[in-house]
Amino acid sequence: MTTISVSNPNQALSRPKYGSMSRDRRWALRWSYFFLTLFAIFFLCPPIYMLITSLKTSAEISAATNPWWVFNPTLSNYIELLTTPSYLTFFRNSAIVSIFVVTITMLISVPAAFALARMRFWGSATLATGVFLTYLIPDTLLFIPLFKMFAVFHDWTGIQLINRWYVLLLVYPTLTVPFCTWIMIGYFASIPKELDEAALMDGANYRQILMKIFIPVALPGLIAATIFAFTVSWAQFLYPLAFTTSVDQLVLPVGIITTLIKGDVFNWGQIMTGALLGAAPPLIIYAFLMDYYIAGLTAGATKG
């Protein structure tokens, strides 16, 4: 008879446990890949369908054929749209508004966040919470009072703000500044206090501490706030729809809808083309700066 000696009796008992853990991990990975695949399919179907539709002619779109296949691909929608002066005007207006809004937002939110996170004063915590709560107010409740305020301002001063693209420079920061300030408050709060205390002992003032210590250290948070402000100002639809009407004053999201939909006639090929081209700048930014965006949002959500 052959005997098997076990130097450690617990070793034989522990092997099934390790095998069970390995099986659990495999099943967890399988389920993870399954749900990730469903997630990818669900969220990739709309842009893929938009791309397919943008490569079709109007006749093929209206024909009773397979909507997920292009039988006669063409770039006529892209050529026609990119050579239309009004579309280039929409794109230019969106770019100008987004750049200015991002600049205004960062010039306001960064000093405000630094003051609320580091320069402790009476009511700073309540004020910081109030800043974030203002972001939670939906813009559908704000555009009517803002419209009335601009009308009263015109009656008092004679300055027309409605139907001017630069009016968006006043209303967009009401959406971007509160949330960007909240992000930066969380990121500034995650920076060790020993840094600014050492700088104060060396004779630095708060402006120097912000410019030379906090901004370089908080670069991921700054990038996250900048991406958020750009995305909101680039993709906002309700405010430009309410405050601008002339073709030369429209931005891209509203311009595509108002010029390519005439009554009950929908030019689906160019609508999908315009939507894809309009989504390209944010997509490129997210592709290169996604890690910084996630890091900044994570810090802003967990610190403070």
C-alpha positions in Angstrom: 0.0 0.0 0.0 1.3 3.4 -0.9 0.9 6.1 1.7 0.9 9.9 1.0 2.5 12.0 3.6 1.4 15.6 4.0 3.9 17.8 5.8 1.2 20.4 6.5 -2.3 18.9 7.2 -4.0 22.3 6.5 -2.4 22.5 3.0 -4.6 19.7 1.7 -7.7 21.3 3.1 -6.9 24.6 1.7 -6.5 23.5 -2.0 -10.2 23.3 -2.7 -10.6 26.8 -1.3 -8.0 28.2 -3.6 -9.6 26.4 -6.5 -13.0 27.8 -5.6 -11.7 31.3 -5.4 -10.1 30.9 -8.8 -13.4 29.7 -10.2 -15.2 32.6 -8.6 -12.8 35.0 -10.1 -13.2 33.5 -13.6 -17.0 33.8 -13.3 -16.7 37.3 -12.1 -14.5 38.2 -15.1 -16.9 36.5 -17.5 -19.9 38.4 -16.1 -17.9 41.6 -16.2 -17.0 41.1 -19.9 -20.6 40.2 -20.6 -22.0 43.4 -19.1 -19.2 45.5 -20.6 -20.0 44.1 -24.0 -23.7 44.9 -23.5 -22.7 48.4 -22.3 -20.5 49.0 -25.4 -23.1 47.7 -27.8 -25.8 49.9 -26.2 -23.8 53.1 -26.3 -22.1 52.5 -29.6 -25.2 51.8 -31.6 -26.3 55.4 -31.9 -23.0 56.8 -33.2 -22.6 53.9 -35.6 -26.1 54.4 -36.9 -25.4 58.1 -37.3 -22.2 57.3 -39.3 -24.1 54.9 -41.5 -26.9 57.3 -42.1 -24.5 60.2 -42.9 -23.0 58.1 -45.7 -26.4 57.6 -47.4 -28.3 59.7 -49.9 -31.8 60.9 -49.1 -33.3 58.4 -51.5 -31.6 55.5 -49.8 -32.6 56.7 -46.3 -36.2 56.9 -47.3 -36.1 53.5 -49.1 -37.3 50.4 -47.4 -33.9 48.8 -47.1 -31.7 47.6 -44.3 -31.0 50.7 -42.2 -27.8 49.2 -40.8 -26.1 48.9 -44.2 -24.9 51.4 -46.9 -25.5 50.1 -50.4 -24.2 53.2 -52.2 -21.9 55.1 -49.8 -21.3 58.8 -50.5 -19.6 61.8 -48.9 -22.0 64.3 -50.4 -23.6 65.1 -47.0 -20.2 66.0 -45.6 -19.1 68.0 -48.7 -22.4 69.9 -48.8 -22.4 70.7 -45.1 -18.8 71.8 -44.9 -19.2 74.1 -47.9 -22.3 75.7 -46.4 -21.5 79.2 -45.0 -24.2 78.9 -42.3 -22.7 75.7 -40.9 -19.3 77.2 -40.7 -20.8 80.2 -38.9 -22.4 77.9 -36.4 -19.1 76.1 -35.8 -17.3 79.4 -35.4 -19.8 80.8 -32.9 -19.7 77.6 -30.9 -15.9 77.7 -30.8 -15.7 81.3 -29.8 -18.4 80.9 -27.1 -16.8 77.8 -25.7 -13.3 79.3 -25.4 -14.6 82.4 -23.7 -16.9 80.5 -21.4 -14.0 78.2 -20.3 -11.8 81.2 -19.7 -14.4 83.0 -17.7 -15.3 79.9 -15.7 -11.7 79.1 -14.7 -10.9 82.7 -13.8 -13.9 82.7 -11.4 -14.0 79.1 -10.1 -10.3 78.6 -9.3 -9.9 81.6 -7.0 -13.3 80.9 -5.5 -12.5 77.3 -4.8 -9.1 78.2 -3.3 -10.7 80.7 -1.0 -13.4 78.3 0.1 -11.0 75.4 0.6 -8.1 77.1 2.2 -9.0 80.6 3.5 -11.4 79.5 6.1 -13.9 82.1 7.2 -17.3 82.2 8.9 -19.8 80.5 6.7 -17.3 79.2 4.1 -18.7 75.6 4.4 -22.3 76.8 4.0 -21.3 78.9 1.0 -19.4 76.0 -0.6 -22.5 73.8 -0.3 -24.7 76.6 -1.6 -22.4 77.0 -4.7 -22.9 73.4 -5.5 -26.7 73.5 -4.9 -27.1 76.3 -7.4 -25.8 73.9 -10.0 -28.7 71.5 -9.2 -31.3 74.0 -10.3 -32.4 72.9 -13.8 -31.8 75.4 -16.6 -35.5 74.9 -17.6 -36.4 77.0 -14.6 -33.9 79.7 -15.2 -34.1 80.7 -18.8 -37.5 82.5 -18.4 -36.3 84.7 -15.5 -33.1 85.4 -17.4 -35.0 86.3 -20.5 -37.1 88.8 -18.5 -34.0 90.2 -16.9 -32.4 90.9 -20.3 -35.6 92.5 -21.5 -35.6 94.8 -18.5 -32.0 95.6 -19.0 -32.7 96.6 -22.6 -35.5 98.9 -21.4 -33.2 100.6 -18.9 -30.1 100.9 -21.0 -31.1 100.4 -24.6 -28.4 97.6 -24.9 -29.8 94.6 -26.8 -28.5 91.3 -25.4 -31.2 88.9 -26.7 -30.4 87.5 -30.2 -26.7 88.1 -29.7 -24.3 85.3 -29.5 -22.3 87.0 -26.7 -25.4 86.8 -24.4 -24.3 83.2 -24.0 -21.2 84.4 -22.3 -23.4 85.7 -19.5 -25.7 82.7 -19.1 -23.4 79.7 -19.6 -21.2 80.5 -16.6 -24.4 80.1 -14.4 -24.1 76.4 -15.4 -20.3 75.9 -15.4 -19.0 78.0 -12.5 -20.8 76.3 -9.6 -19.8 72.7 -10.6 -16.3 73.6 -11.6 -15.9 75.5 -8.2 -17.1 72.4 -6.4 -14.6 70.2 -8.3 -11.8 72.5 -7.4 -12.8 72.8 -3.8 -12.5 69.0 -3.4 -9.2 68.9 -5.2 -7.7 71.8 -3.3 -8.8 70.2 0.0 -6.9 67.0 -0.9 -3.6 68.9 -1.1 -1.7 68.6 2.2 -1.9 71.7 4.3 1.8 71.6 5.1 2.5 73.0 1.6 0.7 76.3 2.1 1.7 76.5 5.7 5.4 76.2 4.7 4.8 78.8 2.0 3.2 81.2 4.5 6.2 80.8 6.8 8.5 81.6 3.9 6.7 84.9 3.4 4.5 84.0 0.4 1.0 85.5 0.1 -2.1 83.7 -0.9 -1.9 84.7 -4.5 1.6 83.3 -4.8 0.5 80.1 -3.0 -2.3 79.7 -5.5 -0.2 80.4 -8.6 3.0 78.6 -7.7 1.8 75.7 -5.5 -1.9 74.8 -5.9 -2.4 75.3 -9.6 0.7 73.1 -10.6 -0.3 70.4 -8.0 -4.0 70.5 -8.9 -3.5 70.2 -12.7 -5.7 67.1 -13.0 -8.5 68.9 -11.3 -8.0 72.0 -13.5 -8.2 69.8 -16.6 -11.4 68.1 -15.4 -13.0 71.4 -14.7 -11.9 72.8 -18.1 -13.3 69.7 -19.9 -16.6 70.0 -18.1 -16.9 73.7 -18.9 -16.1 73.1 -22.5 -18.5 70.2 -22.9 -21.4 72.2 -21.3 -20.8 75.3 -23.4 -20.3 73.3 -26.6 -23.4 71.1 -26.2 -25.8 73.4 -24.5 -29.1 73.5 -26.4 -31.8 75.2 -24.3 -30.2 78.6 -23.7 -29.1 79.3 -27.3 -32.5 78.2 -28.5 -34.2 80.7 -26.2 -31.8 83.6 -26.5 -30.7 83.5 -30.2 -32.9 83.4 -33.3 -30.9 84.8 -36.3 -28.9 82.4 -38.4 -25.7 84.4 -38.0 -26.0 84.3 -34.2 -26.8 80.6 -33.7 -24.4 78.0 -32.3 -23.9 74.5 -33.6 -26.5 72.4 -31.7 -29.4 74.9 -32.4 -28.2 75.8 -35.9 -28.3 72.2 -37.1 -31.8 71.7 -35.9 -33.3 75.0 -37.1 -31.7 75.0 -40.6 -31.9 71.3 -41.5 -35.5 70.7 -40.3 -37.9 72.6 -42.5 -41.5 72.0 -41.4 -42.1 68.3 -41.5 -39.1 67.6 -43.8 -36.1 66.2 -42.0 -32.8 66.1 -43.9 -31.6 63.1 -41.9 -28.3 62.6 -43.9 -27.0 66.1 -43.1 -28.5 66.1 -39.6 -26.5 63.0 -38.7 -23.4 64.5 -40.5 -23.7 67.7 -38.5 -24.2 65.8 -35.3 -21.1 63.7 -35.9 -18.9 66.7 -36.8 -20.2 68.6 -33.8 -19.3 65.7 -31.5 -15.8 65.5 -32.8 -14.1 68.2 -30.7 -15.4 66.9 -27.3 -14.6 63.3 -28.4 -11.0 64.3 -29.3 -10.5 66.1 -26.0 -11.9 63.1 -24.0 -9.7 60.7 -25.9 -6.5 62.4 -24.9 -7.4 63.8 -21.4 -9.8 61.1 -20.0 -7.3 60.0 -17.3 -7.0 63.6 -16.0 -10.8 64.0 -16.1 -11.5 60.9 -14.1 -8.8 61.8 -11.6 -10.1 65.3 -11.1 -13.7 64.2 -10.7 -12.7 61.4 -8.3 -10.8 63.8 -6.1 -13.6 66.4 -6.2 -16.1 63.8 -5.2 -14.3 62.2 -2.3 -12.4 65.1 -0.7 -13.4 68.2 1.1 
